[in-house]
Amino acid sequence: MNTTPRRKTTAKPAPAETGVDLTSAAASTSPKMPHERDEDAGMTGGVPSARVQQGQRDLKRGLQDTSRAPEADTAYRKLKK
């Protein structure tokens, strides 16, 4: 058994980033919701995402979403009963 007394650590944990700008009064009165922060152009550093660009090209070409999510959800609900 170790009988050495433990030292208290004085290091403070790093502050968590909240995405709220408290440096100006206007920004602090209306913080953005998480989805608004994610959609903000400033979050990308001005560099468009390759995935978003591909989606834009696909839409321009007339491609549609072919996921089977609605059908899969319906089948799941039937099996769950």
N, CA, C and O of each residue as an XYZ file, in Angstrom:
324
protein
N       0.846     -1.168      0.000
C       0.000      0.000      0.000
C       0.893      1.234      0.000
O       1.863      1.322      0.754
N       0.546      2.177     -0.858
C       1.312      3.409     -0.994
C       0.802      4.433      0.016
O      -0.372      4.803     -0.006
N       1.689      4.889      0.901
C       1.290      5.848      1.934
C       1.781      7.250      1.634
O       1.689      8.132      2.488
N       2.300      7.473      0.438
C       2.784      8.796      0.060
C       1.579      9.727     -0.112
O       0.644      9.387     -0.836
N       1.586     10.880      0.531
C       0.447     11.794      0.379
C       0.383     12.341     -1.051
O       1.404     12.596     -1.690
N      -0.824     12.508     -1.515
C      -1.004     13.033     -2.875
C      -0.899     14.552     -2.858
O      -1.351     15.225     -1.931
N      -0.285     15.064     -3.921
C      -0.205     16.517     -4.065
C      -1.445     17.005     -4.788
O      -1.963     16.338     -5.683
N      -1.902     18.145     -4.398
C      -3.022     18.743     -5.108
C      -2.490     19.391     -6.373
O      -1.487     20.106     -6.359
N      -3.188     19.121     -7.462
C      -2.762     19.737     -8.721
C      -3.361     21.121     -8.828
O      -4.517     21.341     -8.468
N      -2.572     22.047     -9.321
C      -3.040     23.417     -9.460
C      -3.334     23.763    -10.912
O      -3.774     24.873    -11.211
N      -3.095     22.822    -11.810
C      -3.359     23.092    -13.218
C      -4.864     23.169    -13.451
O      -5.631     22.322    -12.991
N      -5.258     24.196    -14.172
C      -6.673     24.369    -14.469
C      -6.983     23.713    -15.810
O      -6.165     23.766    -16.729
N      -8.149     23.097    -15.930
C      -8.505     22.507    -17.215
C      -8.731     23.595    -18.257
O      -9.118     24.714    -17.924
N      -8.489     23.262    -19.504
C      -8.682     24.219    -20.583
C     -10.166     24.540    -20.699
O     -11.007     23.653    -20.554
N     -10.492     25.804    -20.958
C     -11.910     26.152    -21.079
C     -12.521     25.499    -22.316
O     -11.888     25.415    -23.368
N     -13.738     25.049    -22.171
C     -14.426     24.424    -23.299
C     -14.902     25.513    -24.246
O     -15.371     26.564    -23.810
N     -14.781     25.260    -25.534
C     -15.253     26.229    -26.509
C     -16.758     26.115    -26.630
O     -17.291     25.037    -26.891
N     -17.431     27.221    -26.441
C     -18.882     27.213    -26.521
C     -19.386     27.748    -27.837
O     -20.547     27.540    -28.188
N     -18.526     28.438    -28.577
C     -18.954     29.024    -29.827
C     -19.666     30.355    -29.632
O     -20.199     30.912    -30.592
N     -19.687     30.877    -28.404
C     -20.327     32.150    -28.122
C     -19.246     33.193    -27.985
O     -18.294     33.019    -27.225
N     -19.396     34.284    -28.728
C     -18.420     35.363    -28.685
C     -18.831     36.352    -27.605
O     -19.840     37.045    -27.741
N     -18.065     36.417    -26.552
C     -18.384     37.319    -25.457
C     -17.570     38.607    -25.506
O     -17.577     39.379    -24.547
N     -16.871     38.845    -26.608
C     -16.036     40.040    -26.710
C     -16.820     41.267    -27.106
O     -16.352     42.385    -26.891
N     -18.013     41.094    -27.684
C     -18.829     42.253    -28.034
C     -20.237     42.066    -27.490
O     -20.728     40.942    -27.385
N     -20.877     43.167    -27.146
C     -22.211     43.099    -26.549
C     -23.231     42.531    -27.533
O     -24.112     41.772    -27.130
N     -23.129     42.881    -28.803
C     -24.102     42.413    -29.795
C     -24.035     40.905    -29.965
O     -25.068     40.247    -30.086
N     -22.840     40.358    -29.974
C     -22.683     38.920    -30.171
C     -23.121     38.136    -28.948
O     -23.623     37.020    -29.076
N     -22.939     38.702    -27.771
C     -23.270     37.955    -26.562
C     -24.769     37.940    -26.270
O     -25.232     37.078    -25.522
N     -25.537     38.865    -26.835
C     -26.963     38.899    -26.558
C     -27.751     37.905    -27.391
O     -28.873     37.551    -27.028
N     -27.189     37.450    -28.492
C     -27.926     36.498    -29.329
C     -26.999     35.371    -29.791
O     -26.607     35.325    -30.957
N     -26.651     34.462    -28.873
C     -25.790     33.358    -29.279
C     -26.526     32.450    -30.265
O     -27.747     32.309    -30.205
N     -25.769     31.844    -31.164
C     -26.361     30.977    -32.175
C     -26.619     29.587    -31.622
O     -25.922     29.108    -30.728
N     -27.636     28.959    -32.178
C     -27.939     27.571    -31.854
C     -26.857     26.692    -32.490
O     -26.195     27.134    -33.429
N     -26.657     25.459    -32.005
C     -25.606     24.602    -32.555
C     -25.710     24.402    -34.067
O     -24.696     24.443    -34.764
N     -26.924     24.188    -34.583
C     -27.050     23.990    -36.025
C     -26.753     25.271    -36.792
O     -26.290     25.213    -37.931
N     -27.012     26.425    -36.188
C     -26.694     27.689    -36.842
C     -25.187     27.905    -36.903
O     -24.667     28.412    -37.897
N     -24.488     27.520    -35.838
C     -23.029     27.636    -35.842
C     -22.427     26.707    -36.886
O     -21.469     27.072    -37.568
N     -22.992     25.496    -37.014
C     -22.474     24.537    -37.985
C     -22.660     25.022    -39.411
O     -21.819     24.769    -40.273
N     -23.770     25.726    -39.663
C     -24.075     26.183    -41.008
C     -23.415     27.508    -41.345
O     -23.462     27.942    -42.496
N     -22.810     28.150    -40.379
C     -22.182     29.434    -40.581
C     -20.987     29.291    -41.516
O     -20.174     28.380    -41.361
N     -20.886     30.188    -42.480
C     -19.784     30.130    -43.444
C     -18.432     30.311    -42.757
O     -17.415     29.819    -43.247
N     -18.419     31.014    -41.625
C     -17.177     31.230    -40.908
C     -16.612     29.960    -40.292
O     -15.426     29.904    -39.968
N     -17.451     28.935    -40.128
C     -16.998     27.689    -39.519
C     -16.091     26.896    -40.457
O     -15.337     26.033    -40.005
N     -16.156     27.178    -41.752
C     -15.346     26.422    -42.709
C     -14.018     27.096    -42.999
O     -13.187     26.551    -43.726
N     -13.814     28.274    -42.438
C     -12.582     28.987    -42.714
C     -12.545     29.524    -44.139
O     -11.471     29.810    -44.668
N     -13.719     29.662    -44.766
C     -13.794     30.173    -46.126
C     -13.521     29.131    -47.190
O     -13.579     29.435    -48.381
N     -13.225     27.907    -46.782
C     -12.935     26.838    -47.748
C     -14.173     25.960    -47.887
O     -14.594     25.324    -46.921
N     -14.763     25.921    -49.095
C     -15.945     25.084    -49.275
C     -15.602     23.599    -49.140
O     -14.545     23.149    -49.581
N     -16.507     22.860    -48.528
C     -16.316     21.432    -48.347
C     -16.441     20.708    -49.685
O     -17.334     21.011    -50.476
N     -15.560     19.765    -49.934
C     -15.614     18.983    -51.176
C     -16.918     18.198    -51.245
O     -17.477     18.011    -52.326
N     -17.392     17.748    -50.122
C     -18.641     16.979    -50.074
C     -19.843     17.846    -50.458
O     -20.741     17.393    -51.168
N     -19.852     19.092    -49.986
C     -20.931     20.011    -50.316
C     -20.869     20.378    -51.791
O     -21.900     20.459    -52.458
N     -19.668     20.599    -52.298
C     -19.524     20.913    -53.721
C     -20.028     19.762    -54.586
O     -20.683     19.998    -55.601
N     -19.734     18.528    -54.202
C     -20.218     17.370    -54.953
C     -21.743     17.323    -54.933
O     -22.367     17.033    -55.954
N     -22.339     17.603    -53.794
C     -23.788     17.638    -53.692
C     -24.400     18.691    -54.595
O     -25.432     18.455    -55.223
N     -23.767     19.849    -54.662
C     -24.256     20.913    -55.534
C     -24.178     20.486    -56.997
O     -25.111     20.719    -57.765
N     -23.073     19.866    -57.379
C     -22.944     19.388    -58.767
C     -24.001     18.330    -59.080
O     -24.585     18.336    -60.163
N     -24.246     17.427    -58.136
C     -25.242     16.380    -58.343
C     -26.634     16.969    -58.531
O     -27.386     16.519    -59.395
N     -26.980     17.966    -57.732
C     -28.288     18.598    -57.862
C     -28.433     19.317    -59.192
O     -29.492     19.264    -59.817
N     -27.375     19.990    -59.630
C     -27.414     20.679    -60.925
C     -27.611     19.686    -62.068
O     -28.253     20.008    -63.068
N     -27.060     18.481    -61.922
C     -27.204     17.449    -62.959
C     -28.566     16.773    -62.894
O     -28.898     15.976    -63.771
N     -29.355     17.074    -61.879
C     -30.686     16.505    -61.766
C     -30.753     15.203    -60.990
O     -31.788     14.537    -60.996
N     -29.675     14.827    -60.326
C     -29.697     13.607    -59.526
C     -30.589     13.811    -58.302
O     -30.702     14.922    -57.784
N     -31.208     12.745    -57.855
C     -32.085     12.808    -56.700
C     -31.594     11.860    -55.617
O     -30.840     10.922    -55.874
N     -32.045     12.134    -54.402
C     -31.717     11.272    -53.266
C     -32.421      9.935    -53.450
O     -33.646      9.882    -53.566
N     -31.656      8.869    -53.475
C     -32.244      7.542    -53.687
C     -32.144      6.676    -52.442
O     -32.188      5.448    -52.520
N     -32.008      7.329    -51.291
C     -31.937      6.535    -50.070
C     -33.272      5.849    -49.849
O     -34.308      6.319    -50.319
N     -33.242      4.766    -49.150
C     -34.466      4.019    -48.877
C     -34.905      4.222    -47.438
O     -35.522      3.340    -46.841
N     -34.591      5.368    -46.889
C     -34.911      5.631    -45.492
C     -36.401      5.532    -45.194
O     -36.764      4.874    -44.219
N     -37.289      6.148    -45.979
C     -38.721      6.034    -45.640
C     -39.212      4.581    -45.671
O     -39.973      4.165    -44.798
N     -38.784      3.822    -46.660
C     -39.201      2.423    -46.759
C     -38.636      1.602    -45.606
O     -39.322      0.753    -45.037
N     -37.383      1.867    -45.272
C     -36.751      1.135    -44.172
C     -37.432      1.473    -42.844
O     -37.632      0.596    -42.004
N     -37.785      2.741    -42.661
C     -38.476      3.137    -41.430
C     -39.830      2.446    -41.311
O     -40.202      1.985    -40.233
N     -40.563      2.376    -42.414
C     -41.872      1.732    -42.402
C     -41.733      0.247    -42.063
O     -42.482     -0.282    -41.242
N     -40.775     -0.416    -42.697
C     -40.558     -1.834    -42.435
C     -40.134     -2.063    -40.985
O     -40.568     -3.031    -40.360
N     -39.305     -1.198    -40.456
C     -38.859     -1.329    -39.068
C     -40.036     -1.199    -38.100
O     -40.170     -1.969    -37.149
N     -40.882     -0.204    -38.370
C     -42.041     -0.002    -37.484
C     -42.977     -1.218    -37.509
O     -43.538     -1.589    -36.478
N     -43.143     -1.834    -38.679
C     -43.987     -3.014    -38.778
C     -43.396     -4.182    -37.989
O     -44.123     -4.904    -37.307
N     -42.089     -4.365    -38.082
C     -41.428     -5.444    -37.368
C     -41.420     -5.207    -35.860
O     -41.449     -6.153    -35.073
N     -41.382     -3.956    -35.475
C     -41.297     -3.611    -34.056
C     -42.605     -3.903    -33.316
O     -42.591     -4.140    -32.109
N     -43.742     -3.888    -34.037
C     -45.058     -4.105    -33.410
C     -45.213     -5.482    -32.873
O     -46.261     -5.814    -32.319
